[in-house]
Amino acid sequence: MSKAGKSKASKSTLGWERAEDEEWAACVEVRLVLDHDAPGGLADEVLAEAHEVVRDAGLPAREVLGEADAYARTVAAERIGEERRARVDTHGMLPGERVSATLGTLGLAGVGFCVLGWVEDGLWVEGSWTSIAVCATVVVAVSLGCVAFAVRAAGRIRGMWGFLAGAAAVVAGGAAVAVAASGERLFRVPAPLLALLCAAWAVGAYAFPDATLDRWLTPARRAGGVDDDRYLARLQGLLRGRHAMKTAEARGHVREARQHLASVEEGGGEHGERGVRAEDVFGDVEIYALRLSEGPRREQRVARRKVYGSLATTVVLAVLVVDEVFDTQEPSLAWLVCGGGALAYFAWNTVSEWRALREQEEPQESV
């Protein structure tokens, strides 16, 4: 039986002797799919091989093959091609997938808000120019923010700042309109209808082709190749945005690449009088950025970015909860329970990720 056939059959026939091994295998599969964008069938094939190794050793999977996260990273590095790994960010997502996921999550959050409003305030939702301005501002600003971080994952740092500036302008303009607009009721809409509209938004976001979004977010390849300045600018953007590298470190790699190009040209180059191009020397810019980003410090960069994301979410939730408690005469119990629960979770998650980051940094500090 071929490896492919064996892996397809293994998913239904594998029987792990220990419950902890089964949990380990599930974690490996999830990490391969979510963090490393593993192609279909690779997880089944890897777990079938791991099952055989663990069974022959007669020991728990963690003792034989290590922690699930580390094993998934090793498998990804060895079994997933550079072209595929070079296109995904620190969360294992393509730029188009990130846009779809974030906008889809926004739609699902809208469904949750509509349901909570239905439970707290009744079936009908009243609309006014003020409420329209507020809702439109929130939706547009959050959408622009989501696209901004997807653009960053595509390595387009200037584009990210442009979308963030647009989001800030929308918030300022929306706030001005909301203050000046009339609060008189214009219409009444059933809360379930609004929930269905939000659900349709989520479905549309997830159904939109990721490949199309990738083409929009990724710079088009020129027929005559990329000049050195564009190549090096793109390299720095990928290192900072897609691979979570600090600005100074990314600039250092770009400076070294520029110096190497200069030394190659002084030595005669590969193209005689025409000189050399960065693309000819270093190859595809996305693969070159991946190679520069790999190493023991990569996990620290990924962990640091996760801490920043969790901390930002915690701060936003804290502001919303505090606003609900102090800026309303009768705080909503449902909002407080949901918001407080989410705040507690993300606060705990931030502390846990910060501790994990410190554990990764301490060995290097001691050395």
C-alpha positions in Angstrom: 0.0 0.0 0.0 1.3 3.4 -0.9 2.0 6.1 1.7 -0.9 8.1 0.5 -3.3 5.2 0.7 -2.0 4.3 4.1 -2.5 7.8 5.4 -6.1 8.0 4.1 -6.9 4.8 5.9 -5.1 5.7 9.0 -7.4 8.4 10.2 -10.2 5.9 10.8 -8.1 3.0 11.9 -5.5 4.5 14.2 -5.9 3.5 17.8 -3.7 5.2 20.3 -3.0 3.2 23.4 -3.0 6.2 25.7 -5.5 9.0 26.0 -2.6 11.5 26.3 -1.2 10.2 23.0 -4.6 10.7 21.3 -4.6 14.3 22.7 -1.1 14.8 21.4 -2.0 13.6 18.0 -5.0 15.9 17.9 -2.8 18.8 18.8 -0.3 18.0 16.1 -3.0 17.8 13.5 -4.5 21.2 14.6 -1.1 22.9 14.7 -0.2 21.6 11.2 -3.5 22.8 9.7 -3.9 26.1 11.5 -0.3 27.3 12.1 1.5 25.8 9.1 -1.3 25.6 6.4 -0.4 21.9 5.8 -1.6 20.5 2.5 -4.4 17.9 2.6 -3.4 14.5 3.7 -0.1 15.5 5.3 -1.4 15.4 8.8 -2.8 11.9 8.3 0.4 10.7 6.8 2.5 12.2 9.6 0.3 10.8 12.4 0.4 7.3 10.9 4.1 7.4 10.9 4.2 8.8 14.5 1.8 6.1 15.7 4.1 3.4 14.4 7.1 4.9 16.1 5.3 5.4 19.4 3.9 1.8 19.3 7.4 0.3 18.6 8.9 2.4 21.4 6.2 1.5 23.9 6.5 5.0 25.5 4.2 8.1 25.5 4.3 10.2 22.3 5.7 13.2 24.2 8.7 11.2 25.4 9.4 9.8 22.0 8.7 12.7 19.7 8.5 15.7 22.0 5.8 18.3 22.5 3.1 18.5 19.9 3.8 22.1 18.9 7.5 21.5 18.5 6.9 18.3 16.5 4.4 20.1 14.2 7.0 22.8 13.6 9.7 20.2 12.8 7.3 18.4 10.4 6.4 21.7 8.7 10.0 22.6 8.2 10.9 19.2 6.7 7.7 18.2 4.8 6.1 21.4 3.6 7.8 23.1 0.7 9.4 26.5 0.9 7.1 28.0 -1.7 4.1 27.2 0.4 5.6 28.2 3.8 6.9 31.5 2.4 3.4 32.7 1.6 1.9 32.3 5.0 2.2 34.5 8.0 3.1 33.7 11.7 -0.4 32.3 12.1 -0.1 30.0 9.1 -2.6 32.0 7.1 -2.4 33.5 3.6 -3.3 37.2 3.3 -6.6 36.4 1.7 -7.5 33.8 4.4 -6.8 36.5 7.0 -9.2 38.9 5.4 -11.9 36.3 5.1 -11.4 35.1 8.7 -11.4 38.5 10.3 -14.4 39.9 8.3 -16.2 36.6 8.9 -15.5 36.9 12.6 -16.9 40.4 12.5 -20.1 39.1 11.1 -20.4 36.4 13.7 -19.8 39.0 16.4 -22.6 41.1 14.9 -24.9 38.0 15.2 -24.0 37.7 18.9 -24.7 41.4 19.5 -28.0 41.2 17.8 -29.0 38.2 19.9 -27.9 39.9 23.1 -29.9 43.0 22.2 -32.9 40.8 21.4 -32.7 39.2 24.9 -32.1 42.5 26.7 -34.3 45.0 24.8 -36.9 43.0 23.1 -37.7 42.0 19.5 -37.6 45.4 17.8 -34.6 47.6 17.2 -35.1 51.3 16.7 -33.1 53.1 14.1 -32.1 56.8 13.9 -29.6 58.8 12.0 -27.4 58.7 15.1 -27.5 54.9 15.4 -27.0 54.5 11.7 -23.9 56.7 11.9 -22.5 54.8 14.9 -23.1 51.4 13.4 -21.7 52.4 10.0 -18.6 53.9 11.7 -17.9 50.8 13.7 -18.4 48.4 10.7 -16.3 50.4 8.3 -13.5 51.3 10.8 -13.2 47.7 12.0 -13.2 46.4 8.4 -10.5 48.8 7.5 -8.5 47.7 10.5 -8.9 44.0 9.6 -7.7 44.7 6.0 -4.8 46.8 7.4 -3.4 43.8 9.3 -4.0 41.5 6.3 -2.0 44.0 4.2 0.8 43.9 6.8 0.8 40.1 6.6 1.3 40.5 2.8 4.4 42.6 3.5 3.0 46.0 2.5 3.8 48.1 5.5 2.9 51.5 3.9 -0.4 50.0 2.8 -1.1 49.0 6.4 -0.6 52.5 7.7 -2.8 53.8 4.9 -5.7 51.6 5.9 -5.2 52.4 9.6 -5.2 56.1 8.8 -8.4 55.6 6.8 -9.9 53.8 9.9 -9.0 56.7 12.1 -10.5 59.2 9.6 -13.7 57.2 9.5 -13.9 57.1 13.4 -13.4 60.9 13.5 -15.9 61.6 10.8 -18.4 59.1 12.1 -18.2 60.6 15.6 -18.8 64.1 14.2 -21.8 62.9 12.2 -23.3 61.0 15.2 -23.0 64.1 17.4 -24.7 66.4 14.8 -27.3 63.9 13.6 -30.9 63.7 14.9 -31.7 61.0 17.4 -35.4 60.9 16.2 -36.6 57.4 15.4 -36.7 56.6 11.7 -37.7 52.9 11.6 -38.0 49.7 13.6 -36.3 46.5 12.5 -36.7 43.0 14.0 -33.5 41.9 15.8 -33.6 38.5 14.1 -33.5 40.2 10.7 -30.4 42.1 11.7 -28.9 38.9 13.0 -29.6 37.2 9.6 -27.9 40.1 7.8 -24.9 39.8 10.0 -24.8 36.0 9.3 -25.1 36.7 5.6 -22.1 39.0 5.9 -20.1 36.2 7.6 -21.1 33.6 5.0 -20.1 36.0 2.2 -16.7 36.7 3.8 -15.9 33.1 4.2 -17.2 32.2 0.7 -15.3 34.9 -1.1 -12.3 33.2 -3.0 -9.1 33.6 -1.0 -7.1 33.4 -4.1 -8.7 36.6 -5.5 -7.9 38.4 -2.2 -4.3 37.2 -2.4 -4.0 38.6 -5.9 -5.3 42.0 -4.7 -3.0 42.1 -1.7 0.2 40.8 -3.4 2.2 43.1 -5.7 2.0 41.9 -9.3 5.2 40.4 -10.8 6.6 42.5 -13.6 7.5 41.0 -17.0 11.0 42.3 -16.9 11.7 41.4 -13.3 11.9 43.6 -10.2 14.5 46.3 -9.8 16.7 46.2 -6.7 15.1 49.0 -4.8 11.7 47.4 -5.1 13.1 44.0 -4.3 14.8 45.2 -1.1 11.8 47.2 -0.1 9.6 44.2 -0.5 12.1 42.1 1.4 12.0 44.5 4.4 8.2 44.6 4.3 7.9 40.8 4.3 10.4 40.5 7.2 8.5 43.0 9.3 4.9 42.2 8.4 4.8 38.5 7.5 7.6 37.2 9.7 7.1 39.5 12.7 10.7 40.8 12.7 11.6 44.1 14.4 12.3 47.1 12.2 16.0 47.3 13.1 16.6 43.6 12.5 14.8 43.7 9.1 16.8 46.8 8.1 20.0 45.0 9.1 19.2 42.1 6.8 18.4 44.5 3.9 21.6 46.4 4.5 23.6 43.1 4.4 21.8 42.2 1.2 22.6 45.5 -0.4 26.3 45.2 0.6 26.4 41.7 -0.9 25.0 43.0 -4.1 27.6 45.7 -4.2 30.4 43.2 -3.6 29.1 40.9 -6.4 29.0 43.9 -8.8 32.6 44.8 -7.9 33.7 41.3 -8.7 32.3 41.4 -12.2 28.8 40.0 -11.5 26.9 37.4 -13.4 25.7 39.5 -16.3 28.8 41.4 -17.4 28.1 45.0 -18.4 24.4 44.8 -17.4 25.3 44.2 -13.8 23.4 41.9 -11.4 20.0 42.1 -10.0 18.9 41.2 -6.5 16.3 38.7 -7.8 19.0 36.8 -9.7 21.3 36.7 -6.7 18.9 35.9 -3.9 16.0 34.3 -5.8 12.3 34.8 -5.1 11.9 37.5 -2.5 9.2 35.6 -0.5 11.4 32.5 -0.2 14.5 34.6 0.6 12.5 36.4 3.4 11.5 33.0 4.8 15.1 31.8 4.9 16.2 34.9 6.7 13.4 34.7 9.2 14.0 31.0 10.2 16.0 30.1 13.2 15.7 29.9 17.0 14.5 33.5 17.3 11.5 33.0 15.0 9.5 31.4 17.9 10.3 34.4 20.1 9.0 36.8 17.4 5.8 34.8 16.9 5.2 34.6 20.7 5.9 38.4 21.0 3.3 39.2 18.3 0.7 37.0 20.0 1.3 38.8 23.3 0.8 42.2 21.6 -2.4 41.0 20.0 -3.9 39.5 23.2 -2.9 42.7 25.1 -4.6 45.0 22.5 -7.8 42.8 22.7 -7.7 42.9 26.5 -7.4 46.7 26.5 -10.3 47.1 24.1 -12.6 44.8 26.1 -11.6 46.6 29.3 -12.6 49.9 27.9 -16.0 48.5 26.7 -16.8 46.9 30.0 -15.8 50.0 32.0 -17.9 52.2 29.6 -20.9 49.9 30.2 -20.5 50.1 34.0 -20.0 53.8 34.4 -21.6 55.5 31.4 -25.0 53.9 31.6 -27.7 54.3 34.3 -28.6 50.7 34.2 -25.8 48.4 33.0 -26.9 45.4 31.0 -26.4 42.2 32.9 -26.0 40.2 29.7 -23.4 42.6 28.4 -21.5 42.6 31.6 -21.5 38.8 31.9 -20.3 38.3 28.3 -17.9 41.2 28.2 -16.5 40.4 31.7 -16.0 36.7 30.7 -14.3 37.7 27.5 -12.1 40.2 29.4 -11.1 37.6 32.0 -10.2 35.1 29.3 -8.1 37.4 27.2 -6.4 38.8 30.4 -5.5 35.3 31.4 -4.4 34.5 27.9 -2.2 37.6 27.8 -0.4 36.6 31.0 0.0 33.0 29.8 1.5 34.1 26.5 3.8 36.6 28.2 5.1 33.9 30.5 5.7 31.6 27.5 7.6 34.4 25.9 9.8 34.9 29.0 10.5 31.2 29.1 11.8 31.4 25.5 13.9 34.5 26.1 15.5 33.3 29.4 17.8 30.6 27.8 19.3 33.1 25.4 19.7 35.7 28.2 21.6 33.1 30.3 23.9 32.3 27.3 
